[in-house]
Amino acid sequence: MNRKELVEAIIKSKELSHLSKKDADQFITTMLDTVKRAVKKGDDVSLVGFGTFTKTRRAARTGVNPATGEKIKIKAKTLPKFRPGKAWKEMF
C-alpha cells in the first residue's frame, strides 16, 4: 500500500468518511512529521497496539568490502528504530 492508497482507505472508512482527500493526506503528513521530530529529539513514540518508534545509536565497526575483501571502517551513526507492539505481532 502506498500513500495514495492509504489516503483512499482512510476516507473510505466509516469513522473518517467525512474527511476530504486533502484533509486525510494532511493528517498523515502531520502525524509522520510529529513522530520524526519527537524521535530525532530523543523521545520514544509509543502507539499502544501498534508499536514504538525510538532512536538508537550504532557503534563504529570494521566491515569487509565483499568485492575486494578489503577491511573498511564504518562510522558510528544514529538511526530510527521501530518495534511492533504485542497486538500487532500476534496478528501474524
N, C-alpha and C positions, 0 to 999 in steps of 0.2 A: 504494500500500500504506500503510495507516495502522498505528498502534502495535499495535492488537489483532491485525491480520493478520500483523504481524511476529512477535509472540509465538507465534502459531499455527504459523508457518513454522519457527520455532526448535525448538519441541517436536516437530514432525513430522520433523525431520532425524534421520538415523540416529545421528549423533555426539552429539546432545543430547536424544535421546528420553527419557532418564531424568529430565529436569527437569520440574518442575510448571509450570503457567502462572504461578503466583506467583513462582517462582524465576527464570523467564525474564524476567518483567516487572521484577523487582528487578535483574537483571543489566543490562538496558537502561537503567534509571534510574541505576544506579551508574556505568556507562560514560559516559553523557551528562553527568552531573554532574561527573565527573572531568575530562572534556575541557573543559567550560565553565570550571571553576576554573583549570585549567592555562593556557588561552588568556587568561583575564582577568588572570592574574598576569604574562603576557608570554611564557610558554613556547610553543613550537610543539609540536603533537602530530602526529607523522608515523606513519601506518599504511602500511607498505610494501605496494604493490599496490592500495591504496585511495585514499589522498590525505593532504594535510596541512592542518591547521587552524592558522591564525595570527591574530594581532591586527594590525590596520592602522589608521593614522591618516589621516583625510580632512581636508584643509586647508579653511579657511573660504573661501567663494567668493560671488560675486554671481550670483543667478539671476533669472529673469523669471517673474512670475505670468502664466500663459497666458491667463487670463480677462481681465485688465486691461492687460497689457503693462507693469505696474509692476515696477521693479527691486527685488529684495529681497535682504537679506543672509542667507546660510545659514551657520550656525555650524560650526566645526570639530568633528569628533567621532571617536571611536574605535569601530571596528566589527570583528566577526569576519569572517574570510575563509576560504574552502575552495578548495584547488587539487586537482583529481583527479590521481591517480597515473598513471604511464605505462601500466601494465597495464589500468587501468580505461578510459583514453582509447582504447586500442587495441581494446577490445571493440566500439566503435561504428564 
